[in-house]
Every structure is written in C-alpha cells, then in structure tokens.
Amino acid sequence: MKKSAHFGITAIFIFHLSCLVALASLSGCSDDLSAPIISNSSDPRVELSETEQVNQDPPSASCSFDIIVGDYLKFNVNEMLVQKSCGSVSINLKHEGNLAAKMMGHNWVLTRTSDVTEIAADGISVGLSNNYVNTEDNRILAWTKIIGGGEETSISFSTEKLMVGDEYTFFCSFPGHSFGMRGPLYVEI
C-alpha cells in the first residue's frame, strides 16, 4: 500500500474516532430537567419510553427484519432471532437521518462473532466504493450496501450457512461504527 493511501485511511479512522469521543462526552449533557430518569428502580414514577420498552422485550423469531438507522450510531434492534426453517432471511435497512453516506453511512453485515474485528478492519481498507466490505471474504455471510440519509436497501440471504448454536453478530462496517452498532443474531430451528 502506498504511504499516501495509508495516511488517508489513518486520517479517516482518526477523524471518526474523534467524532465518537466527542459524541460520547456530550451524550450525558442536558439542560432539560424534565427529561425522564431511567433506572432499575421499582419506583412507579419511573417510566420507560415506548422505544425502550420495545427494546427490552426478547426478540421474536422471524424471516424478515425492518432495521432503522439514522444520524447516530445505533440500530433500532439490539438482537435478532432467525428461524433456520425460513430458508431465506430478508433485511430491509432504512436510514431515517439526513447525513450523506460518506459522512454517516450505515450498512448491515453478518458474520461469526469471532470474525467481527478482522472483517471490520478489512472493510476500512477496501473503502466506501466497496461499501467497507471485502466481498471476497467468505467469512462474511451477508451484507447490505452503505446508505445515507433518506435511503433504503434490502437483501435476502439463505439460512443454509447458519447453524443453531453458533455465535453470529450483525454490525455496521462504516469506519468506527462496528464498536457500537452491533448485536447478536441467534438461530433457532
């Protein structure tokens, strides 16, 4: 790899890492004293929003998933449960944010949990034009293209390679996103 290409990739990584640190440091800041406080307390005055209540329910097995992302580092689902008997799984990814794909793009990638870190690193080296996915890597079981604000994409993939009991993780391979945008995918009969 040329030195200038390596510098460009490093600069992109450092930029995204800096953005993550800045977002993390601001995430607790609020002047809104009326905002609900969420705790594990049994105090009846503590209420969870509808989104938080939904995300606490165990996933129900499905053959099709509608996944929503935005101008933040989070999928609307924390975990997924796939029925092996489906034969095929559909992923519908929708970006409800406003930022362009090159600034805050998201995708959905599935692999074995043990391979996430290497696959995410390899994705950075192939760049945005390849959706930050090395399509020649057979450890990647399924992926969508990178989308930006207002865009949608869908894929379907066979459950043939998915084994009940194996550990799978879905994640976003955009540089810096895989640390927070990930979750387990479970397979049941």
N, CA, C and O of each residue as an XYZ file, in Angstrom:
756
protein
N       0.844     -1.165      0.000
C       0.000      0.000      0.000
C       0.893      1.233      0.000
O       1.896      1.280      0.712
N       0.531      2.223     -0.791
C       1.300      3.456     -0.829
C       1.177      4.194      0.498
O       0.176      4.079      1.206
N       2.215      4.948      0.813
C       2.228      5.696      2.067
C       1.081      6.698      2.118
O       0.482      6.886      3.177
N       0.761      7.350      0.994
C      -0.316      8.342      0.990
C      -1.673      7.684      1.186
O      -2.541      8.271      1.832
N      -1.887      6.486      0.650
C      -3.155      5.776      0.849
C      -3.298      5.372      2.306
O      -4.380      5.470      2.885
N      -2.193      4.915      2.897
C      -2.219      4.530      4.314
C      -2.544      5.746      5.179
O      -3.323      5.645      6.126
N      -1.945      6.899      4.852
C      -2.214      8.124      5.596
C      -3.683      8.498      5.483
O      -4.287      8.917      6.471
N      -4.271      8.356      4.292
C      -5.681      8.699      4.088
C      -6.596      7.836      4.925
O      -7.536      8.338      5.543
N      -6.332      6.543      4.952
C      -7.144      5.626      5.754
C      -6.970      5.945      7.231
O      -7.944      5.957      7.984
N      -5.739      6.201      7.649
C      -5.473      6.542      9.046
C      -6.178      7.841      9.419
O      -6.761      7.941     10.499
N      -6.130      8.830      8.544
C      -6.779     10.112      8.818
C      -8.284      9.937      8.960
O      -8.895     10.537      9.844
N      -8.889      9.121      8.102
C     -10.332      8.859      8.189
C     -10.656      8.186      9.517
O     -11.611      8.565     10.194
N      -9.858      7.187      9.886
C     -10.089      6.468     11.141
C      -9.978      7.414     12.333
O     -10.818      7.378     13.231
N      -8.947      8.262     12.348
C      -8.750      9.198     13.457
C      -9.898     10.199     13.519
O     -10.360     10.541     14.607
N     -10.364     10.674     12.364
C     -11.490     11.604     12.320
C     -12.727     10.967     12.936
O     -13.387     11.575     13.779
N     -13.047      9.731     12.514
C     -14.241      9.066     13.036
C     -14.102      8.750     14.523
O     -15.074      8.856     15.271
N     -12.925      8.370     14.946
C     -12.692      8.097     16.360
C     -12.871      9.375     17.178
O     -13.450      9.339     18.264
N     -12.376     10.506     16.662
C     -12.534     11.790     17.342
C     -14.006     12.169     17.459
O     -14.444     12.680     18.490
N     -14.760     11.916     16.400
C     -16.202     12.197     16.430
C     -16.892     11.350     17.488
O     -17.757     11.844     18.212
N     -16.518     10.079     17.582
C     -17.116      9.194     18.586
C     -16.818      9.682     19.996
O     -17.701      9.684     20.854
N     -15.586     10.093     20.238
C     -15.204     10.598     21.562
C     -15.998     11.862     21.885
O     -16.479     12.027     23.006
N     -16.134     12.751     20.906
C     -16.892     13.983     21.126
C     -18.352     13.677     21.427
O     -18.932     14.266     22.339
N     -18.952     12.762     20.669
C     -20.343     12.385     20.915
C     -20.508     11.753     22.289
O     -21.472     12.044     22.997
N     -19.583     10.900     22.664
C     -19.668     10.229     23.965
C     -19.579     11.240     25.105
O     -20.270     11.102     26.115
N     -18.739     12.244     24.949
C     -18.577     13.225     26.023
C     -19.792     14.133     26.149
O     -20.043     14.681     27.222
N     -20.544     14.300     25.074
C     -21.727     15.152     25.111
C     -23.002     14.387     25.411
O     -24.032     15.004     25.684
N     -22.967     13.069     25.367
C     -24.191     12.280     25.476
C     -24.919     12.469     26.798
O     -26.138     12.302     26.840
N     -24.239     12.804     27.854
C     -24.898     12.989     29.137
C     -25.308     14.427     29.409
O     -25.903     14.699     30.452
N     -25.011     15.351     28.512
C     -25.289     16.759     28.739
C     -26.729     17.088     28.398
O     -27.205     16.743     27.317
N     -27.424     17.750     29.306
C     -28.780     18.196     29.041
C     -29.163     19.244     30.067
O     -28.889     19.099     31.258
N     -29.797     20.295     29.590
C     -30.331     21.302     30.497
C     -31.796     21.032     30.796
O     -32.409     21.759     31.579
N     -32.368     20.003     30.188
C     -33.777     19.689     30.339
C     -33.983     18.893     31.625
O     -33.764     17.682     31.659
N     -34.405     19.581     32.676
C     -34.595     18.923     33.962
C     -35.873     18.103     34.002
O     -36.079     17.324     34.933
N     -36.742     18.269     32.994
C     -37.982     17.492     32.964
C     -37.803     16.160     32.246
O     -38.739     15.363     32.190
N     -36.614     15.905     31.696
C     -36.375     14.641     30.991
C     -36.505     13.489     31.970
O     -36.053     13.586     33.111
N     -37.132     12.378     31.524
C     -37.308     11.251     32.439
C     -35.972     10.622     32.815
O     -35.057     10.528     31.997
N     -35.882     10.200     34.053
C     -34.702      9.496     34.536
C     -35.040      8.022     34.533
O     -36.079      7.616     35.053
N     -34.172      7.225     33.953
C     -34.436      5.804     33.834
C     -33.515      5.056     34.772
O     -32.305      5.282     34.786
N     -34.094      4.165     35.553
C     -33.291      3.364     36.462
C     -33.900      1.979     36.566
O     -34.950      1.704     35.984
N     -33.240      1.116     37.306
C     -33.759     -0.224     37.545
C     -34.661     -0.244     38.774
O     -35.049     -1.317     39.235
N     -34.991      0.901     39.298
C     -35.800      1.025     40.496
C     -37.214      0.530     40.251
O     -37.697      0.555     39.119
N     -37.872      0.086     41.299
C     -39.270     -0.313     41.184
C     -40.183      0.877     41.461
O     -41.396      0.707     41.588
N     -39.624      2.062     41.554
C     -40.390      3.276     41.789
C     -41.394      3.459     40.662
O     -40.984      3.543     39.504
N     -42.703      3.525     40.950
C     -43.709      3.639     39.896
C     -43.641      4.957     39.144
O     -44.245      5.078     38.079
N     -42.921      5.958     39.666
C     -42.818      7.238     38.968
C     -41.846      7.174     37.798
O     -41.827      8.074     36.958
N     -41.038      6.116     37.735
C     -40.064      5.971     36.659
C     -40.744      5.284     35.488
O     -41.229      4.159     35.612
N     -40.775      5.962     34.356
C     -41.417      5.391     33.180
C     -40.401      5.248     32.058
O     -39.512      6.084     31.889
N     -40.550      4.173     31.295
C     -39.707      3.957     30.123
C     -40.459      4.420     28.892
O     -41.681      4.294     28.817
N     -39.725      4.955     27.926
C     -40.362      5.332     26.672
C     -40.792      4.072     25.938
O     -40.354      2.973     26.278
N     -41.664      4.229     24.915
C     -42.115      3.071     24.138
C     -40.941      2.358     23.485
O     -40.915      1.128     23.440
N     -39.973      3.110     22.979
C     -38.815      2.502     22.326
C     -38.029      1.658     23.307
O     -37.629      0.540     22.982
N     -37.801      2.177     24.504
C     -37.044      1.427     25.500
C     -37.801      0.191     25.953
O     -37.191     -0.843     26.224
N     -39.128      0.283     26.039
C     -39.925     -0.877     26.410
C     -39.840     -1.941     25.328
O     -39.699     -3.125     25.636
N     -39.925     -1.539     24.071
C     -39.850     -2.485     22.965
C     -38.487     -3.160     22.936
O     -38.407     -4.373     22.742
N     -37.405     -2.393     23.128
C     -36.064     -2.955     23.056
C     -35.752     -3.907     24.207
O     -34.785     -4.664     24.125
N     -36.541     -3.889     25.269
C     -36.291     -4.777     26.384
C     -36.968     -6.129     26.194
O     -36.622     -7.089     26.884
N     -37.912     -6.223     25.286
C     -38.574     -7.493     25.027
C     -37.619     -8.430     24.320
O     -36.795     -7.984     23.521
N     -37.712     -9.734     24.600
C     -36.863    -10.671     23.859
C     -37.281    -10.676     22.390
O     -38.451    -10.456     22.076
N     -36.341    -10.925     21.501
C     -36.691    -10.905     20.083
C     -37.602    -12.075     19.745
O     -37.506    -13.146     20.345
N     -38.481    -11.858     18.784
C     -39.295    -12.966     18.300
C     -38.672    -13.450     16.994
O     -38.166    -12.658     16.199
N     -38.720    -14.757     16.791
C     -38.108    -15.341     15.597
C     -38.825    -14.844     14.355
O     -40.047    -14.698     14.338
N     -38.050    -14.587     13.324
C     -38.621    -14.048     12.101
C     -37.780    -14.438     10.895
O     -36.643    -14.894     11.019
N     -38.378    -14.242      9.727
C     -37.687    -14.455      8.453
C     -37.429    -13.123      7.756
O     -36.740    -13.080      6.737
N     -37.980    -12.031      8.300
C     -37.828    -10.715      7.693
C     -37.685     -9.670      8.797
O     -38.400     -9.706      9.799
N     -36.747     -8.733      8.597
C     -36.467     -7.714      9.604
C     -36.417     -6.339      8.957
O     -35.782     -6.151      7.920
N     -37.094     -5.378      9.582
C     -37.017     -3.979      9.184
C     -36.113     -3.287     10.198
O     -36.457     -3.168     11.374
N     -34.958     -2.836      9.729
C     -33.962     -2.229     10.612
C     -33.832     -0.756     10.248
O     -33.648     -0.399      9.084
N     -33.931      0.091     11.269
C     -33.883      1.535     11.056
C     -32.620      2.097     11.701
O     -32.258      1.738     12.821
N     -31.961      2.986     10.964
C     -30.786      3.703     11.446
C     -31.009      5.187     11.184
O     -31.974      5.566     10.521
N     -30.129      6.015     11.697
C     -30.241      7.452     11.476
C     -28.876      8.099     11.585
O     -27.854      7.459     11.338
N     -28.862      9.363     11.955
C     -27.616     10.115     12.101
C     -27.024      9.889     13.493
O     -26.634     10.841     14.169
N     -26.960      8.667     13.901
C     -26.436      8.274     15.198
C     -25.868      6.868     15.053
O     -26.027      6.250     14.000
N     -25.223      6.360     16.067
C     -24.541      5.068     15.984
C     -25.346      3.987     16.695
O     -24.933      3.464     17.730
N     -26.514      3.658     16.116
C     -27.379      2.670     16.751
C     -28.354      2.086     15.736
O     -28.940      2.805     14.927
N     -28.514      0.770     15.797
C     -29.598      0.108     15.078
C     -30.835      0.174     15.976
O     -30.701      0.306     17.193
N     -32.025      0.087     15.402
C     -33.230      0.073     16.239
C     -33.483     -1.302     16.855
O     -34.411     -1.454     17.650
N     -32.688     -2.291     16.508
C     -32.794     -3.619     17.116
C     -31.474     -3.930     17.817
O     -30.396     -3.617     17.311
N     -31.581     -4.548     18.987
C     -30.383     -4.904     19.746
C     -29.917     -6.316     19.454
O     -28.727     -6.616     19.543
N     -30.863     -7.186     19.104
C     -30.548     -8.577     18.799
C     -31.601     -9.107     17.840
O     -32.688     -8.543     17.712
N     -31.263    -10.194     17.171
C     -32.165    -10.781     16.179
C     -32.245    -12.286     16.398
O     -31.270    -12.920     16.800
N     -33.419    -12.846     16.129
C     -33.641    -14.277     16.238
C     -34.202    -14.759     14.909
O     -35.293    -14.359     14.503
N     -33.449    -15.621     14.235
C     -33.800    -16.109     12.901
C     -34.240    -17.563     12.989
O     -33.660    -18.358     13.729
N     -35.260    -17.895     12.233
C     -35.697    -19.286     12.129
C     -34.942    -19.950     10.986
O     -35.050    -19.527      9.835
N     -34.180    -20.984     11.304
C     -33.442    -21.734     10.281
C     -34.404    -22.264      9.225
O     -34.056    -22.346      8.047
N     -35.616    -22.624      9.649
C     -36.609    -23.194      8.738
C     -37.113    -22.196      7.694
O     -37.802    -22.594      6.754
N     -36.787    -20.913      7.838
C     -37.213    -19.911      6.847
C     -36.637    -20.217      5.468
O     -37.289    -19.990      4.449
N     -35.429    -20.727      5.446
C     -34.754    -20.952      4.172
C     -34.066    -19.699      3.671
O     -32.952    -19.763      3.152
N     -34.732    -18.542      3.827
C     -34.185    -17.267      3.383
C     -34.589    -16.186      4.382
O     -35.706    -16.190      4.900
N     -33.670    -15.266      4.641
C     -33.923    -14.154      5.555
C     -33.830    -12.855      4.762
O     -32.930    -12.688      3.939
N     -34.765    -11.935      5.013
C     -34.754    -10.626      4.359
C     -34.420     -9.545      5.375
O     -34.954     -9.520      6.484
N     -33.526     -8.655      4.972
C     -33.148     -7.499      5.786
C     -33.517     -6.252      4.995
O     -33.061     -6.068      3.866
N     -34.341     -5.401      5.587
C     -34.720     -4.126      4.985
C     -34.120     -3.032      5.860
O     -34.557     -2.826      6.992
N     -33.122     -2.334      5.337
C     -32.398     -1.312      6.093
C     -32.834      0.066      5.611
O     -32.786      0.363      4.418
N     -33.262      0.908      6.558
C     -33.741      2.253      6.227
C     -32.981      3.275      7.068
O     -32.905      3.149      8.291
N     -32.419      4.291      6.404
C     -31.679      5.375      7.073
C     -32.609      6.579      7.156
O     -32.890      7.221      6.144
N     -33.085      6.884      8.357
C     -34.027      7.985      8.545
C     -33.342      9.310      8.872
O     -34.011     10.296      9.181
N     -32.020      9.335      8.806
C     -31.286     10.561      9.086
C     -31.201     11.466      7.871
O     -31.893     11.257      6.874
N     -30.342     12.477      7.967
C     -30.164     13.456      6.896
C     -28.764     13.466      6.301
O     -28.565     13.988      5.204
N     -27.795     12.899      7.005
C     -26.407     12.976      6.554
C     -26.123     12.009      5.405
O     -26.688     10.918      5.333
N     -25.239     12.438      4.513
C     -24.861     11.633      3.344
C     -24.101     10.376      3.769
O     -23.536     10.310      4.860
N     -24.102      9.395      2.891
C     -23.440      8.112      3.164
C     -21.957      8.289      3.471
O     -21.413      7.564      4.304
N     -21.296      9.235      2.817
C     -19.859      9.408      3.053
C     -19.567     10.007      4.429
O     -18.437      9.932      4.911
N     -20.590     10.607      5.068
C     -20.390     11.212      6.391
C     -20.928     10.340      7.523
O     -20.272     10.196      8.555
N     -22.101      9.764      7.346
C     -22.723      8.949      8.394
C     -23.488      7.801      7.745
O     -24.662      7.565      8.028
N     -22.778      7.094      6.864
C     -23.391      5.951      6.203
C     -23.477      4.749      7.122
O     -22.703      4.602      8.068
N     -24.435      3.898      6.818
C     -24.613      2.668      7.586
C     -24.885      1.512      6.634
O     -25.441      1.690      5.550
N     -24.483      0.334      7.066
C     -24.844     -0.896      6.384
C     -25.110     -1.951      7.438
O     -25.042     -1.676      8.636
N     -25.411     -3.156      6.990
C     -25.679     -4.279      7.888
C     -24.845     -5.437      7.373
O     -24.978     -5.844      6.218
N     -23.981     -5.969      8.236
C     -23.076     -7.064      7.865
C     -23.264     -8.180      8.882
O     -23.415     -7.919     10.075
N     -23.255     -9.431      8.407
C     -23.397    -10.587      9.296
C     -22.196    -11.508      9.158
O     -21.773    -11.839      8.050
N     -21.651    -11.916     10.300
C     -20.537    -12.854     10.332
C     -20.546    -13.593     11.668
O     -21.341    -13.288     12.556
N     -19.666    -14.547     11.790
C     -19.491    -15.187     13.098
C     -18.893    -14.152     14.048
O     -18.094    -13.308     13.640
N     -19.280    -14.226     15.292
C     -18.841    -13.252     16.292
C     -17.321    -13.157     16.367
O     -16.780    -12.064     16.529
N     -16.639    -14.266     16.254
C     -15.174    -14.276     16.365
C     -14.476    -13.536     15.228
O     -13.289    -13.227     15.339
N     -15.182    -13.245     14.138
C     -14.575    -12.615     12.962
C     -14.872    -11.126     12.819
O     -14.336    -10.489     11.912
N     -15.700    -10.555     13.675
C     -16.147     -9.168     13.506
C     -14.990     -8.180     13.427
O     -14.941     -7.370     12.501
N     -14.073     -8.227     14.362
C     -12.991     -7.236     14.421
C     -12.142     -7.249     13.158
O     -11.846     -6.192     12.601
N     -11.748     -8.431     12.701
C     -10.924     -8.523     11.486
C     -11.694     -8.073     10.252
O     -11.145     -7.375      9.399
N     -12.952     -8.462     10.149
C     -13.749     -8.091      8.976
C     -13.974     -6.584      8.940
O     -13.915     -5.982      7.867
N     -14.229     -5.965     10.086
C     -14.406     -4.511     10.134
C     -13.119     -3.804      9.711
O     -13.171     -2.828      8.962
N     -11.973     -4.281     10.178
C     -10.682     -3.684      9.796
C     -10.417     -3.860      8.304
O      -9.952     -2.934      7.641
N     -10.710     -5.046      7.778
C     -10.528     -5.286      6.344
C     -11.442     -4.385      5.517
O     -11.067     -3.946      4.430
N     -12.639     -4.111      6.032
C     -13.584     -3.253      5.320
C     -13.055     -1.850      5.130
O     -13.280     -1.234      4.088
N     -12.354     -1.337      6.125
C     -11.780      0.005      6.014
C     -10.810      0.066      4.842
O     -10.762      1.063      4.121
N     -10.040     -0.997      4.651
C      -9.031     -0.987      3.585
C      -9.632     -1.030      2.181
O      -8.980     -0.598      1.230
N     -10.859     -1.539      2.023
C     -11.459     -1.573      0.678
C     -12.276     -0.321      0.385
O     -12.619     -0.072     -0.771
N     -12.596      0.472      1.403
C     -13.186      1.784      1.203
C     -14.678      1.845      0.947
O     -15.357      0.829      0.802
N     -15.164      3.083      0.896
C     -16.582      3.365      0.694
C     -17.088      2.842     -0.642
O     -18.214      2.354     -0.731
N     -16.263      2.939     -1.683
C     -16.713      2.480     -3.006
C     -17.048      0.991     -3.006
O     -17.771      0.517     -3.883
N     -16.529      0.254     -2.030
C     -16.844     -1.173     -1.875
C     -17.706     -1.422     -0.637
O     -17.761     -2.539     -0.122
N     -18.377     -0.368     -0.166
C     -19.287     -0.463      0.983
C     -18.593     -0.901      2.267
O     -19.243     -1.429      3.169
N     -17.289     -0.690      2.363
C     -16.490     -1.124      3.514
C     -16.678     -2.619      3.789
O     -16.688     -3.058      4.940
N     -16.827     -3.390      2.707
C     -16.989     -4.847      2.800
C     -16.079     -5.497      1.767
O     -16.171     -5.201      0.575
N     -15.204     -6.379      2.224
C     -14.368     -7.157      1.313
C     -15.207     -8.341      0.842
O     -15.282     -9.367      1.518
N     -15.831     -8.191     -0.310
C     -16.783     -9.192     -0.800
C     -16.132    -10.531     -1.128
O     -16.834    -11.515     -1.358
N     -14.814    -10.583     -1.153
C     -14.118    -11.846     -1.422
C     -13.852    -12.637     -0.143
O     -13.314    -13.743     -0.197
N     -14.224    -12.080      0.996
C     -14.007    -12.737      2.286
C     -15.186    -13.669      2.570
O     -16.297    -13.207      2.830
N     -14.944    -14.976      2.521
C     -16.044    -15.933      2.698
C     -16.523    -16.041      4.146
O     -17.469    -16.779      4.420
N     -15.891    -15.324      5.077
C     -16.388    -15.285      6.457
C     -17.603    -14.371      6.582
O     -18.342    -14.450      7.563
N     -17.809    -13.508      5.596
C     -18.962    -12.607      5.597
C     -20.146    -13.387      5.036
O     -20.110    -13.860      3.900
N     -21.187    -13.515      5.842
C     -22.337    -14.332      5.467
C     -23.391    -13.544      4.703
O     -24.096    -14.105      3.864
N     -23.507    -12.244      4.987
C     -24.471    -11.383      4.293
C     -24.100     -9.932      4.561
O     -23.470     -9.630      5.574
N     -24.488     -9.029      3.658
C     -24.214     -7.603      3.845
C     -25.113     -6.786      2.936
O     -25.576     -7.253      1.895
N     -25.347     -5.540      3.365
C     -26.043     -4.577      2.522
C     -25.030     -3.532      2.076
O     -23.913     -3.465      2.589
N     -25.440     -2.728      1.121
C     -24.596     -1.609      0.723
C     -24.693     -0.511      1.778
O     -25.604     -0.518      2.606
N     -23.766      0.419      1.746
C     -23.784      1.595      2.624
C     -24.865      2.544      2.115
O     -24.950      2.816      0.918
N     -25.691      3.045      3.034
C     -26.717      4.020      2.660
C     -26.600      5.256      3.539
O     -26.098      5.196      4.662
N     -27.072      6.375      3.006
C     -27.093      7.632      3.744
C     -28.520      8.054      4.037
O     -29.467      7.319      3.758
N     -28.666      9.242      4.602
C     -29.972      9.764      4.985
C     -30.999      9.698      3.869
O     -30.727     10.094      2.736
N     -32.191      9.189      4.201
C     -33.288      9.093      3.248
C     -33.223      7.896      2.321
O     -34.100      7.726      1.475
N     -32.207      7.067      2.461
C     -32.059      5.915      1.566
C     -32.480      4.617      2.251
O     -32.524      4.516      3.477
N     -32.788      3.629      1.411
C     -33.149      2.296      1.888
C     -32.455      1.261      1.017
O     -32.126      1.527     -0.139
N     -32.236      0.088      1.579
C     -31.689     -1.030      0.817
C     -32.214     -2.320      1.430
O     -32.582     -2.355      2.604
N     -32.244     -3.363      0.640
C     -32.728     -4.664      1.109
C     -31.856     -5.774      0.559
O     -31.297     -5.666     -0.532
N     -31.750     -6.842      1.331
C     -31.070     -8.052      0.874
C     -31.836     -9.262      1.386
O     -32.611     -9.170      2.338
N     -31.609    -10.374      0.749
C     -32.089    -11.670      1.232
C     -30.910    -12.617      1.167
O     -30.097    -12.552      0.245
N     -30.820    -13.499      2.151
C     -29.741    -14.479      2.150
C     -30.263    -15.801      2.687
O     -31.231    -15.845      3.446
N     -29.612    -16.864      2.284
C     -30.003    -18.215      2.670
C     -29.610    -18.503      4.114
O     -28.577    -18.037      4.594
N     -30.442    -19.271      4.792
C     -30.120    -19.697      6.154
C     -29.266    -20.963      6.142
O     -28.920    -21.486      7.201
N     -28.926    -21.454      4.962
C     -28.170    -22.703      4.836
C     -26.854    -22.679      5.618
O     -26.487    -23.679      6.235
N     -26.139    -21.543      5.598
C     -24.841    -21.456      6.292
C     -24.975    -21.173      7.787
O     -23.985    -21.240      8.516
N     -26.179    -20.860      8.251
C     -26.394    -20.551      9.662
C     -26.671    -21.831     10.437
O     -27.513    -22.638     10.044
N     -25.955    -22.007     11.538
C     -26.101    -23.214     12.355
C     -26.652    -22.865     13.736
O     -26.193    -21.921     14.379
N     -27.632    -23.631     14.177
C     -28.187    -23.457     15.513
C     -27.053    -23.641     16.525
O     -26.305    -24.616     16.452
N     -26.929    -22.712     17.459
C     -25.899    -22.793     18.494
C     -24.624    -22.031     18.179
O     -23.856    -21.729     19.093
N     -24.371    -21.708     16.905
C     -23.195    -20.903     16.568
C     -23.442    -19.454     16.979
O     -24.589    -19.024     17.105
N     -22.359    -18.704     17.187
C     -22.465    -17.306     17.598
C     -22.253    -16.393     16.392
O     -21.196    -16.414     15.761
N     -23.279    -15.589     16.081
C     -23.230    -14.657     14.963
C     -23.435    -13.243     15.480
O     -24.101    -13.026     16.492
N     -22.850    -12.281     14.766
C     -23.007    -10.870     15.107
C     -23.312    -10.091     13.841
O     -22.682    -10.298     12.803
N     -24.293     -9.185     13.937
C     -24.535     -8.226     12.856
C     -23.929     -6.903     13.306
O     -23.923     -6.583     14.494
N     -23.416     -6.133     12.335
C     -22.764     -4.869     12.678
C     -22.728     -3.959     11.465
O     -22.997     -4.389     10.344
N     -22.393     -2.693     11.700
C     -22.179     -1.721     10.630
C     -20.676     -1.629     10.407
O     -19.916     -1.437     11.356
N     -20.240     -1.767      9.142
C     -18.802     -1.771      8.862
C     -18.240     -0.396      8.488
O     -17.058     -0.293      8.158
N     -19.061      0.664      8.533
C     -18.546      2.015      8.312
C     -17.466      2.269      9.372
O     -17.661      1.909     10.533
N     -16.334      2.879      9.000
C     -15.230      3.053      9.950
C     -15.670      3.654     11.291
O     -16.296      4.712     11.346
N     -15.323      2.950     12.355
C     -15.635      3.390     13.704
C     -17.005      2.989     14.216
O     -17.266      3.115     15.413
N     -17.884      2.513     13.355
C     -19.247      2.198     13.775
C     -19.390      0.811     14.402
O     -20.289      0.595     15.215
N     -18.526     -0.120     14.040
C     -18.713     -1.512     14.473
C     -18.584     -1.696     15.980
O     -19.031     -2.710     16.517
N     -17.981     -0.733     16.667
C     -17.827     -0.857     18.116
C     -19.162     -0.698     18.835
O     -19.399     -1.352     19.850
N     -20.027      0.157     18.323
C     -21.313      0.400     18.972
C     -22.509     -0.130     18.221
O     -23.538     -0.436     18.822
N     -22.385     -0.240     16.920
C     -23.505     -0.713     16.103
C     -23.320     -2.197     15.824
O     -22.833     -2.596     14.767
N     -23.718     -2.991     16.787
C     -23.610     -4.438     16.630
C     -24.579     -5.112     17.576
O     -25.043     -4.522     18.552
N     -24.871     -6.359     17.267
C     -25.731     -7.142     18.146
C     -25.663     -8.599     17.756
O     -25.217     -8.934     16.658
N     -26.105     -9.471     18.652
C     -26.081    -10.904     18.354
C     -27.248    -11.315     17.461
O     -28.343    -10.759     17.549
N     -26.995    -12.284     16.613
C     -28.043    -12.912     15.813
C     -28.085    -14.376     16.233
O     -27.091    -15.094     16.128
N     -29.244    -14.803     16.708
C     -29.431    -16.178     17.159
C     -30.210    -16.952     16.110
O     -31.042    -16.392     15.397
N     -29.931    -18.240     16.025
C     -30.616    -19.105     15.061
C     -31.354    -20.187     15.834
O     -30.784    -20.854     16.697
N     -32.640    -20.350     15.508
C     -33.421    -21.432     16.100
C     -34.013    -22.288     14.995
O     -34.103    -21.867     13.841
N     -34.413    -23.485     15.362
C     -34.952    -24.432     14.369
C     -36.271    -23.941     13.831
O     -36.877    -24.601     12.987
